[in-house]
Amino acid sequence: MAAEWDYIIVGAGSAGCVLANRLSADGRHKVLLLEAGPRDSSFWIPMPVGFYKLLTSKTYNWGFVTEPEEGTGNRAIATPRGKTLGGSSAINGVLYVRGQPLDYDTWSQLGNRGWSYEQVLPYFKRSETYTNGGDDSRGTDGPLGVTETTEHHELLDAFVDAAEAEGFPRNADYNNGDQEGFGYYQMTARNGRRVSTAKAFLHPAMGRANLRVETEAFATGLLFDGRRAAGVAYTVRGERREARAGREVILAAGAVQSPQLLELSGIGDPAVLQRHGIEVRHALPGVGENYRDHYGTRMRWRITKPITLNELTRGPNMVKEAIRWFITGQGILSYGAGAIFGFVKTRPELETPDVQFHLAHASYADAATRKLEKEPGMTLAVCPLRSESKGSIHIKSADPATPPAIRGNFMADPIDVAAIVEGMKIGRRIAEAAPLDPYRAFEMTPGPDCRTDADFEAYARQTGQTLYHIVGTAKMGPPTDPMAVVDDRLRVHGVPGLRVVDASIMPTLVSGNTNAAAIMIGEKGSDMILEDARA
């Protein structure tokens, strides 16, 4: 069959929307973008605080959960993934964190040419307009709006004061290459409204004659011409369709579904494929392996004053705040998943921070449903930054509609255990510092009975959740790495015409929320694809 498109992109998420924009920009290439979810038309998507609703939405969230594992209390842990234009950037907590230069220099040191911090920094800059100034490490004319949290609050200010009282520095811009310290988070937002990658990159491009976007288009497998990837099979509301690509098929379905689609198409570990009756087209044992995520736990305090989101989001006040946000983009509805950041070293010999804090002046009565408590509360999430614990994501069936098995293997590595325990101790120390005396009533969880390292570890294992930063399941690496899935130009080893361009290519975790890095991967990946097309 003749090719209908030059490029087919599977997945309109953080990287996929960038790819669709950049590959179609000069009008020379015909681009098809397939997204399994609906249009990004929810009332909650533009509202930063709307992630409370979206992370449990059955319409805009795939609703994945991990397999129960002994190391985390045999719990099925929620693992949300966006299912709409913009992908997870449309339902996440809108926090913008690039990570540390060390992260990308490590990728380069592992044999991935072109991925050092110095080499990826131009792509971070190209994508953003940072509205709070900054130095020459920040972008000023990109499509992605990035701004500091605009709504400051006395309790949040007091927490930063408390951190400073305990010897931790303030940091005006943790995204300029120096991450350590405390302050207000930066957000992918403009005028108090979420800027997803669909909003920033895709919507402005959708009028182009050479770009077609199909929603509710669920990819079921790849098509081949001999060894070469030649297209995608998919369904739209039950109707089976096929599309052919003359140049490349690009998987940008995310770190859960990109490896799933590879395995469904016969690319992966032969043992996994044969177990489900799938013919082995190309053996790549690293597909679905190297799964990493940020696993953290939450500490909560009761607050003495009725000034937290627990009370401010109820009754008439909520109506008033909704009107305020709709008119001005300001108020409590403009908050993201955390207002205050903290990046700290848990050991003095470390070169860079190894633990991240997210502080919110709110507390959940039920973390699963994100229902807030009625009494005033404060929550501090504590998370090791560069997890050494590795799990896997593999198909459970040859049926594309069956979700894959997500095995986190969280807290398997002693480094992760030590980091989360020490991080919780530091968090408690800050919360008990003098600047918070007027606000702190008592620690609710883990509570005063939690004193020993074993106590902290047990609490983290029984209560921890992922931060939904799934990466690594199609890792980038040289041909000498037997577990590498893609090379440093994101081409799948041994399968011409096929690339993976999303968070699954990360060989290791970045130090913080992963959306910014996924956008950078889309930017750099699109440049490499266009360079190869010209060559």
Backbone torsions as a table, in degrees:
resi	resn	phi	psi	omega
1	MET	NA	143.6	178.1
2	ALA	-71.2	146.6	178.7
3	ALA	-70.7	134.2	177.7
4	GLU	-91.0	-23.8	-172.7
5	TRP	-134.9	155.4	170.3
6	ASP	-78.7	-45.4	-178.4
7	TYR	-130.9	136.6	170.6
8	ILE	-116.5	124.6	179.3
9	ILE	-108.1	125.6	178.2
10	VAL	-101.3	107.1	178.2
11	GLY	111.6	118.3	-180.0
12	ALA	-103.1	53.2	-179.2
13	GLY	-97.2	-150.1	-174.4
14	SER	-60.3	-40.7	177.8
15	ALA	-87.5	-37.7	-174.4
16	GLY	-61.9	-39.0	179.5
17	CYS	-67.8	-37.0	176.1
18	VAL	-62.5	-47.1	179.6
19	LEU	-58.1	-45.9	-178.2
20	ALA	-59.7	-40.7	179.4
21	ASN	-67.3	-52.9	-172.0
22	ARG	-69.6	-38.5	-177.6
23	LEU	-72.7	-23.3	-179.2
24	SER	-99.4	-0.9	-167.6
25	ALA	-64.5	-40.2	-175.2
26	ASP	-88.0	-1.5	175.9
27	GLY	79.5	0.2	-175.5
28	ARG	-83.8	-24.4	-172.2
29	HIS	-115.9	138.3	174.5
30	LYS	-87.8	125.8	-172.5
31	VAL	-124.8	131.1	173.7
32	LEU	-113.3	126.6	177.5
33	LEU	-112.7	121.2	-179.5
34	LEU	-106.3	127.6	177.4
35	GLU	-129.2	126.2	-176.4
36	ALA	-70.8	-25.7	-177.6
37	GLY	-89.8	-178.4	179.3
38	PRO	-82.6	179.2	172.8
39	ARG	-61.2	156.1	-177.8
40	ASP	-85.2	64.9	-172.1
41	SER	-105.7	6.5	-178.2
42	SER	-66.9	141.5	174.2
43	PHE	-57.5	-30.0	-173.7
44	TRP	-80.8	-19.6	-173.2
45	ILE	-64.9	-47.5	-179.7
46	PRO	-66.0	-21.1	-176.3
47	MET	-84.4	115.9	-178.1
48	PRO	-52.1	-44.2	-179.0
49	VAL	-72.6	-5.8	178.6
50	GLY	-64.4	-11.8	177.3
51	PHE	-59.6	-25.1	176.9
52	TYR	-56.6	-39.0	179.8
53	LYS	-84.3	-40.4	-171.8
54	LEU	-69.8	-30.7	-178.3
55	LEU	-71.3	-10.4	174.2
56	THR	-119.2	9.2	-179.4
57	SER	-71.9	136.1	175.6
58	LYS	-86.1	-11.9	179.9
59	THR	-89.0	-42.5	-172.4
60	TYR	-108.5	7.7	-176.7
61	ASN	-136.5	132.7	179.3
62	TRP	-66.5	-24.2	175.5
63	GLY	69.2	33.9	178.1
64	PHE	-67.4	152.5	172.2
65	VAL	-135.1	154.4	178.1
66	THR	-78.9	160.9	171.6
67	GLU	-72.3	138.5	177.8
68	PRO	-59.8	136.1	-179.7
69	GLU	-135.6	145.3	-174.9
70	GLU	-60.2	-36.8	-176.0
71	GLY	-66.6	-15.4	178.1
72	THR	-127.7	41.3	170.8
73	GLY	72.7	21.9	179.7
74	ASN	53.9	38.3	179.9
75	ARG	-100.7	146.8	168.4
76	ALA	-88.0	111.2	-171.8
77	ILE	-96.5	128.9	-178.5
78	ALA	-60.4	137.2	-179.7
79	THR	-135.6	74.7	-176.1
80	PRO	-61.9	146.0	173.1
81	ARG	-140.6	136.0	-178.6
82	GLY	-66.3	141.5	-178.1
83	LYS	-132.5	68.2	-178.8
84	THR	-173.0	174.5	173.6
85	LEU	-61.3	126.6	-172.8
86	GLY	101.1	-16.5	177.6
87	GLY	55.3	-136.3	-177.2
88	SER	-69.0	-19.5	176.3
89	SER	-68.9	-14.6	178.6
90	ALA	-90.6	-13.8	-177.5
91	ILE	-126.4	-0.1	-174.5
92	ASN	-81.2	-174.5	-177.3
93	GLY	-86.2	14.2	174.2
94	VAL	59.8	18.7	179.8
95	LEU	-83.8	137.4	-176.5
96	TYR	-113.1	112.1	-177.7
97	VAL	-137.2	117.8	-179.5
98	ARG	-76.7	-32.9	-171.2
99	GLY	103.6	-164.4	-177.0
100	GLN	-109.6	151.3	172.6
101	PRO	-52.1	-35.1	179.0
102	LEU	-55.7	-35.8	-177.9
103	ASP	-59.1	-49.6	-174.4
104	TYR	-78.8	-32.9	173.8
105	ASP	-64.0	-32.3	175.1
106	THR	-65.6	-43.5	176.7
107	TRP	-56.4	-45.9	-179.5
108	SER	-63.6	-41.8	-178.9
109	GLN	-65.0	-24.8	177.6
110	LEU	-77.8	0.7	176.5
111	GLY	106.7	12.3	-179.0
112	ASN	-99.9	95.5	-176.4
113	ARG	-66.4	136.3	176.7
114	GLY	91.7	4.9	-175.0
115	TRP	-116.1	18.4	174.6
116	SER	-70.1	165.6	-179.5
117	TYR	-59.0	-43.9	-180.0
118	GLU	-59.8	-33.2	-176.5
119	GLN	-84.8	-25.9	178.3
120	VAL	-92.8	-17.9	-178.4
121	LEU	-54.8	-41.3	178.7
122	PRO	-58.9	-28.3	-179.9
123	TYR	-77.8	-34.9	171.3
124	PHE	-60.7	-44.6	-177.9
125	LYS	-66.2	-39.9	-176.9
126	ARG	-63.3	-32.4	-173.5
127	SER	-80.9	-22.2	-166.3
128	GLU	-114.0	155.4	159.8
129	THR	-118.9	106.0	-179.5
130	TYR	-88.4	115.0	-169.2
131	THR	-83.9	-5.0	-177.5
132	ASN	-101.9	21.3	178.3
133	GLY	86.3	-120.0	-179.2
134	GLY	94.6	-175.3	-177.8
135	ASP	-103.8	-163.5	-174.8
136	ASP	-75.0	4.7	173.1
137	SER	-86.9	-6.0	-176.5
138	ARG	-107.6	148.8	179.0
139	GLY	-86.1	150.5	-176.1
140	THR	-125.1	-6.9	-176.8
141	ASP	-143.3	27.9	177.7
142	GLY	-87.6	168.9	-177.3
143	PRO	-75.3	-18.0	-174.6
144	LEU	-92.2	113.4	176.9
145	GLY	-73.5	127.9	177.0
146	VAL	-130.1	126.7	-179.0
147	THR	-144.1	156.4	174.4
148	GLU	-71.0	149.4	174.2
149	THR	-50.6	122.7	-172.8
150	THR	-86.8	-24.2	-177.3
151	GLU	-91.6	99.9	174.9
152	HIS	-85.6	163.3	-172.2
153	HIS	-152.2	146.3	-174.6
154	GLU	-63.0	-37.2	178.9
155	LEU	-68.7	-40.2	178.6
156	LEU	-66.3	-42.6	176.3
157	ASP	-59.8	-40.2	-179.4
158	ALA	-64.8	-34.6	178.6
159	PHE	-67.0	-41.9	176.9
160	VAL	-63.6	-40.1	175.3
161	ASP	-59.9	-41.0	-179.7
162	ALA	-65.2	-41.0	177.4
163	ALA	-62.2	-41.5	178.7
164	GLU	-65.7	-37.9	178.0
165	ALA	-63.3	-27.2	178.4
166	GLU	-91.1	9.1	173.0
167	GLY	97.7	8.9	-179.5
168	PHE	-98.5	138.0	-175.0
169	PRO	-76.5	157.9	164.7
170	ARG	-80.2	153.8	-179.6
171	ASN	-139.4	116.6	-176.3
172	ALA	-75.4	-26.0	-178.9
173	ASP	-152.1	98.5	-178.5
174	TYR	-78.5	-2.9	-179.6
175	ASN	-102.4	14.3	-178.8
176	ASN	-101.3	12.8	179.8
177	GLY	106.8	-14.0	177.6
178	ASP	-120.7	101.5	-167.9
179	GLN	-89.2	-24.4	-167.7
180	GLU	-64.6	137.6	174.1
181	GLY	127.7	-167.6	-174.9
182	PHE	-131.2	153.5	176.5
183	GLY	168.6	-164.2	179.8
184	TYR	-88.5	137.6	-179.9
185	TYR	-64.4	151.8	168.6
186	GLN	-92.1	148.6	-172.6
187	MET	-129.9	148.3	170.3
188	THR	-81.6	80.9	-175.2
189	ALA	-150.0	156.8	175.0
190	ARG	-143.0	127.4	-178.2
191	ASN	54.3	39.1	175.9
192	GLY	77.9	9.4	-177.9
193	ARG	-122.5	141.1	-180.0
194	ARG	-55.6	138.5	169.8
195	VAL	-116.1	92.3	174.7
196	SER	-75.4	170.8	175.9
197	THR	-68.7	-25.2	173.9
198	ALA	-66.1	-44.6	179.3
199	LYS	-64.3	-43.0	-174.0
200	ALA	-79.8	-43.0	-170.0
201	PHE	-109.8	-42.5	-170.6
202	LEU	-82.5	-50.2	-176.9
203	HIS	-54.9	-42.8	179.0
204	PRO	-65.4	-19.4	-176.9
205	ALA	-97.6	-9.3	-169.5
206	MET	-70.9	-12.0	176.0
207	GLY	-85.1	-4.5	-178.3
208	ARG	-71.3	138.0	-177.2
209	ALA	-68.2	-23.5	-176.6
210	ASN	-95.1	7.5	178.3
211	LEU	-121.9	126.8	174.6
212	ARG	-119.9	132.5	178.6
213	VAL	-116.0	121.8	176.3
214	GLU	-112.8	121.5	174.9
215	THR	-96.8	166.5	-175.1
216	GLU	53.8	32.9	-179.5
217	ALA	-107.9	99.5	-173.0
218	PHE	-94.8	112.4	-179.0
219	ALA	-71.0	131.9	-178.4
220	THR	-112.7	-14.6	179.5
221	GLY	173.9	164.9	178.0
222	LEU	-93.8	151.8	174.5
223	LEU	-105.3	149.3	-174.3
224	PHE	-131.8	150.6	168.5
225	ASP	-119.9	93.5	-169.6
226	GLY	68.8	-125.2	178.4
227	ARG	-85.8	-14.6	-172.5
228	ARG	-84.7	135.7	172.8
229	ALA	-69.4	125.5	-172.2
230	ALA	-123.3	-5.7	-178.8
231	GLY	173.8	-169.8	-176.1
232	VAL	-136.6	134.4	168.8
233	ALA	-95.6	138.1	-177.9
234	TYR	-155.4	168.0	177.4
235	THR	-123.6	146.7	173.8
236	VAL	-126.0	107.8	-177.5
237	ARG	49.5	46.1	176.0
238	GLY	89.2	-14.1	179.2
239	GLU	-85.9	126.6	-178.0
240	ARG	-82.0	133.4	-180.0
241	ARG	-136.7	163.2	173.9
242	GLU	-136.5	147.2	174.4
243	ALA	-136.2	143.0	-176.3
244	ARG	-113.2	142.3	-179.1
245	ALA	-116.6	128.5	178.9
246	GLY	-79.2	-29.4	-179.0
247	ARG	-106.1	-65.0	-174.3
248	GLU	-150.4	151.1	165.1
249	VAL	-102.2	132.3	-175.8
250	ILE	-122.2	116.7	176.7
251	LEU	-86.2	119.9	175.8
252	ALA	-133.6	38.2	-174.7
253	ALA	-87.0	-0.5	177.6
254	GLY	96.2	168.5	-170.6
255	ALA	-74.6	-7.3	171.0
256	VAL	-91.7	-47.7	-168.7
257	GLN	-96.8	-19.6	172.9
258	SER	-64.7	-48.9	175.6
259	PRO	-64.8	-33.4	176.9
260	GLN	-60.1	-45.1	-178.8
261	LEU	-67.9	-36.0	174.9
262	LEU	-60.3	-47.4	-178.1
263	GLU	-66.2	-41.7	177.9
264	LEU	-60.8	-24.4	-178.2
265	SER	-95.9	6.9	176.2
266	GLY	88.3	17.8	179.7
267	ILE	-115.2	114.8	-178.9
268	GLY	159.8	-159.5	178.2
269	ASP	-71.7	120.3	-178.2
270	PRO	-54.0	-35.5	-179.3
271	ALA	-63.6	-40.1	179.0
272	VAL	-67.2	-46.1	-176.8
273	LEU	-64.3	-45.7	-176.9
274	GLN	-67.1	-30.5	178.1
275	ARG	-59.6	-28.2	-177.5
276	HIS	-110.7	16.1	174.6
277	GLY	72.1	25.5	-179.6
278	ILE	-99.9	128.9	179.5
279	GLU	-65.4	134.4	-179.7
280	VAL	-78.6	111.2	176.7
281	ARG	-88.4	-40.0	177.9
282	HIS	-152.9	125.0	-177.4
283	ALA	-80.5	119.2	174.4
284	LEU	-139.7	92.8	-172.9
285	PRO	-64.8	-15.8	-179.5
286	GLY	-79.7	-11.7	-179.3
287	VAL	-61.6	124.8	178.8
288	GLY	85.0	-9.6	177.0
289	GLU	-90.0	179.7	176.7
290	ASN	62.8	23.0	178.1
291	TYR	-65.1	126.8	176.8
292	ARG	-132.1	150.7	179.6
293	ASP	-154.5	160.3	173.5
294	HIS	-86.6	116.4	178.9
295	TYR	-108.8	124.0	-178.0
296	GLY	-138.8	173.5	177.9
297	THR	-129.0	163.6	-176.1
298	ARG	-116.5	134.1	173.1
299	MET	-108.2	140.8	-175.1
300	ARG	-129.4	145.1	176.4
301	TRP	-128.5	141.9	169.2
302	ARG	-78.6	137.7	-176.9
303	ILE	-108.7	144.3	-173.2
304	THR	-78.3	-24.2	-174.0
305	LYS	-110.5	144.2	179.9
306	PRO	-79.7	65.3	-174.9
307	ILE	-125.3	11.2	-176.2
308	THR	-98.4	171.1	-179.1
309	LEU	-64.6	-21.5	177.7
310	ASN	-55.1	-41.5	-179.0
311	GLU	-92.4	-33.3	-173.1
312	LEU	-73.8	-10.8	179.6
313	THR	-103.9	21.9	-177.9
314	ARG	-118.4	147.9	169.1
315	GLY	59.7	-144.9	-176.2
316	PRO	-58.8	-32.3	-179.6
317	ASN	-62.1	-35.7	179.1
318	MET	-65.9	-38.7	177.2
319	VAL	-62.5	-44.5	179.7
320	LYS	-61.6	-42.9	-179.5
321	GLU	-67.7	-36.2	178.2
322	ALA	-63.0	-43.2	178.3
323	ILE	-64.1	-43.8	-179.7
324	ARG	-59.9	-45.1	-179.1
325	TRP	-66.2	-42.3	-177.8
326	PHE	-61.0	-37.9	-176.4
327	ILE	-84.1	-41.4	-169.8
328	THR	-115.3	-17.0	-173.4
329	GLY	75.6	11.8	-177.7
330	GLN	-113.5	174.5	177.6
331	GLY	100.8	-172.9	-171.8
332	ILE	-68.5	-19.7	179.6
333	LEU	-77.3	-4.9	178.2
334	SER	-93.6	2.6	178.0
335	TYR	-77.9	149.2	172.9
336	GLY	-96.7	-157.6	-174.7
337	ALA	-70.5	-20.3	175.8
338	GLY	-153.5	142.6	-178.9
339	ALA	-95.8	-38.1	-177.0
340	ILE	-109.8	132.3	174.1
341	PHE	-100.5	156.7	168.3
342	GLY	-147.6	131.3	174.0
343	PHE	-125.3	116.7	-171.5
344	VAL	-132.0	157.1	170.8
345	LYS	-95.3	128.4	178.5
346	THR	-86.6	-11.0	177.4
347	ARG	-135.8	136.3	-175.0
348	PRO	-64.2	-23.6	-177.8
349	GLU	-78.8	-5.9	-179.0
350	LEU	-72.9	145.7	178.4
351	GLU	-78.1	-36.0	-176.1
352	THR	-138.5	165.8	178.8
353	PRO	-57.8	146.7	178.3
354	ASP	-123.9	2.1	178.3
355	VAL	-137.0	141.5	178.0
356	GLN	-116.5	139.7	174.2
357	PHE	-111.7	142.8	167.3
358	HIS	-122.7	118.6	178.1
359	LEU	-109.4	133.5	174.8
360	ALA	-131.3	140.6	176.2
361	HIS	-86.6	63.3	-178.9
362	ALA	-162.2	162.7	177.1
363	SER	-150.2	139.6	-178.0
364	TYR	-82.8	136.6	164.7
365	ALA	-79.7	-32.1	178.9
366	ASP	-142.8	107.2	-176.8
367	ALA	-65.0	-31.5	-177.4
368	ALA	-65.0	-41.0	-179.1
369	THR	-98.9	-4.9	-178.1
370	ARG	59.6	34.6	174.8
371	LYS	-83.2	128.3	-176.9
372	LEU	-81.3	153.5	175.7
373	GLU	-70.0	162.5	177.7
374	LYS	-84.8	-31.2	179.6
375	GLU	-88.0	156.3	-177.8
376	PRO	-61.5	139.0	-178.7
377	GLY	-152.0	163.8	179.1
378	MET	-138.1	138.5	-177.8
379	THR	-126.4	134.9	175.5
380	LEU	-120.8	116.1	174.8
381	ALA	-89.1	135.3	-176.5
382	VAL	-120.9	125.0	-171.9
383	CYS	-144.1	124.6	170.0
384	PRO	-62.3	140.4	-172.1
385	LEU	-82.4	-44.8	-172.8
386	ARG	-117.7	78.7	-174.9
387	SER	-60.5	133.6	174.2
388	GLU	-96.9	-7.8	177.6
389	SER	-79.1	127.1	-176.5
390	LYS	-120.1	135.5	176.9
391	GLY	-118.3	-150.3	-177.5
392	SER	-153.0	158.7	173.1
393	ILE	-134.3	114.2	-177.6
394	HIS	-136.1	153.8	177.5
395	ILE	-62.1	148.5	173.6
396	LYS	-106.3	-6.8	-175.6
397	SER	-161.6	157.7	172.9
398	ALA	-77.9	-4.6	177.1
399	ASP	-80.6	117.0	-177.9
400	PRO	-58.9	-24.1	-178.1
401	ALA	-78.7	-10.9	179.2
402	THR	-83.2	121.1	179.7
403	PRO	-60.6	146.9	179.8
404	PRO	-73.7	166.3	176.6
405	ALA	-85.1	118.3	-179.7
406	ILE	-104.2	112.8	-179.3
407	ARG	-116.4	107.0	-173.2
408	GLY	-77.1	-33.9	-176.2
409	ASN	54.5	36.6	-175.0
410	PHE	-65.1	146.0	177.3
411	MET	58.7	29.6	176.5
412	ALA	-80.7	-28.4	-177.3
413	ASP	-93.5	133.9	-179.3
414	PRO	-59.2	-27.5	178.0
415	ILE	-62.6	-42.2	179.3
416	ASP	-66.2	-40.1	179.7
417	VAL	-62.7	-48.3	-178.9
418	ALA	-61.8	-39.4	-177.9
419	ALA	-66.6	-43.6	-177.4
420	ILE	-70.5	-35.7	178.4
421	VAL	-65.3	-49.2	-180.0
422	GLU	-66.4	-34.8	177.2
423	GLY	-63.1	-40.5	177.8
424	MET	-65.0	-37.4	178.1
425	LYS	-64.5	-42.2	178.1
426	ILE	-64.8	-41.5	178.5
427	GLY	-60.7	-42.6	177.6
428	ARG	-64.5	-41.3	-179.8
429	ARG	-59.8	-42.7	178.8
430	ILE	-66.3	-43.9	-177.8
431	ALA	-64.8	-24.2	179.9
432	GLU	-94.6	4.4	-179.7
433	ALA	-75.2	158.8	-171.6
434	ALA	-56.5	-40.5	-178.0
435	PRO	-59.3	-19.3	178.9
436	LEU	-97.5	1.7	-179.3
437	ASP	-56.1	-40.8	-179.0
438	PRO	-68.5	-13.5	-173.1
439	TYR	-112.7	-29.1	-171.3
440	ARG	-82.2	123.5	173.4
441	ALA	-91.2	-62.5	177.2
442	PHE	-163.5	161.5	176.9
443	GLU	-82.5	122.4	-179.8
444	MET	-84.6	-49.7	179.0
445	THR	-138.8	138.2	2.3
446	PRO	-73.8	-10.5	174.7
447	GLY	93.1	166.0	-173.6
448	PRO	-65.2	-19.6	178.5
449	ASP	-74.4	-13.1	178.5
450	CYS	-86.6	106.1	-173.5
451	ARG	-127.5	-41.2	-174.8
452	THR	-88.8	164.6	175.9
453	ASP	-58.6	-38.2	179.1
454	ALA	-64.0	-35.7	177.7
455	ASP	-64.7	-46.7	-179.9
456	PHE	-62.6	-44.0	179.9
457	GLU	-61.9	-44.1	-179.4
458	ALA	-62.9	-40.6	178.7
459	TYR	-62.6	-44.5	-178.7
460	ALA	-63.7	-38.8	-179.7
461	ARG	-68.7	-35.8	-174.8
462	GLN	-84.5	-23.2	-173.0
463	THR	-120.5	-11.7	-172.7
464	GLY	-63.7	156.3	177.0
465	GLN	-134.1	161.1	171.8
466	THR	-79.3	160.7	173.6
467	LEU	-97.8	13.1	173.6
468	TYR	65.7	38.2	-179.3
469	HIS	-112.9	65.3	-172.9
470	ILE	-78.9	125.2	-178.9
471	VAL	-144.0	169.6	160.4
472	GLY	93.4	-5.0	-168.6
473	THR	-82.6	-0.3	170.0
474	ALA	-140.6	60.3	-165.8
475	LYS	-60.9	148.5	177.1
476	MET	-85.9	135.8	178.1
477	GLY	-175.8	163.9	-178.9
478	PRO	-72.1	166.0	-180.0
479	PRO	-58.7	-23.2	179.5
480	THR	-73.7	-12.8	177.8
481	ASP	-89.5	111.3	-175.3
482	PRO	-66.8	-15.4	-179.6
483	MET	-102.8	2.4	178.0
484	ALA	-73.4	141.0	179.0
485	VAL	-104.8	-38.1	178.8
486	VAL	-124.1	157.1	175.4
487	ASP	-87.3	-173.6	-175.2
488	ASP	-76.2	0.4	168.7
489	ARG	-108.2	14.0	172.9
490	LEU	67.7	21.0	174.8
491	ARG	-85.6	134.2	179.8
492	VAL	-67.4	126.7	-178.8
493	HIS	-57.4	123.1	172.6
494	GLY	82.9	2.0	-179.9
495	VAL	-128.0	94.6	179.5
496	PRO	-60.6	148.5	175.9
497	GLY	79.9	10.4	-175.8
498	LEU	-133.3	128.7	174.2
499	ARG	-128.1	159.3	168.1
500	VAL	-119.6	125.0	-178.1
501	VAL	-133.0	82.2	176.8
502	ASP	-166.4	-170.2	-174.6
503	ALA	-66.7	-14.1	-179.3
504	SER	-69.1	-15.5	-178.6
505	ILE	-83.0	-9.4	-178.0
506	MET	-63.3	121.8	177.8
507	PRO	-71.0	-29.3	175.8
508	THR	-139.5	163.0	177.3
509	LEU	-67.9	146.8	167.7
510	VAL	-86.4	160.7	-173.0
511	SER	-85.0	75.6	178.0
512	GLY	140.1	-172.5	-179.4
513	ASN	-55.0	141.3	-165.0
514	THR	-96.9	-4.4	-174.8
515	ASN	-63.9	-41.6	-179.9
516	ALA	-60.8	-42.2	179.3
517	ALA	-66.3	-37.6	178.2
518	ALA	-64.3	-38.2	177.0
519	ILE	-65.1	-43.1	177.1
520	MET	-59.3	-41.5	179.1
521	ILE	-61.9	-39.2	175.4
522	GLY	-63.0	-40.6	178.8
523	GLU	-64.9	-50.7	-177.8
524	LYS	-68.5	-40.2	178.5
525	GLY	-60.2	-41.2	179.9
526	SER	-64.9	-38.4	177.4
527	ASP	-62.4	-43.8	-179.0
528	MET	-65.2	-39.6	179.0
529	ILE	-63.0	-44.4	-179.7
530	LEU	-69.1	-36.3	176.2
531	GLU	-61.9	-45.1	-179.5
532	ASP	-66.5	-33.7	178.0
533	ALA	-65.9	-40.3	178.4
534	ARG	-67.1	-34.4	-178.9
535	ALA	-72.2	NA	NA
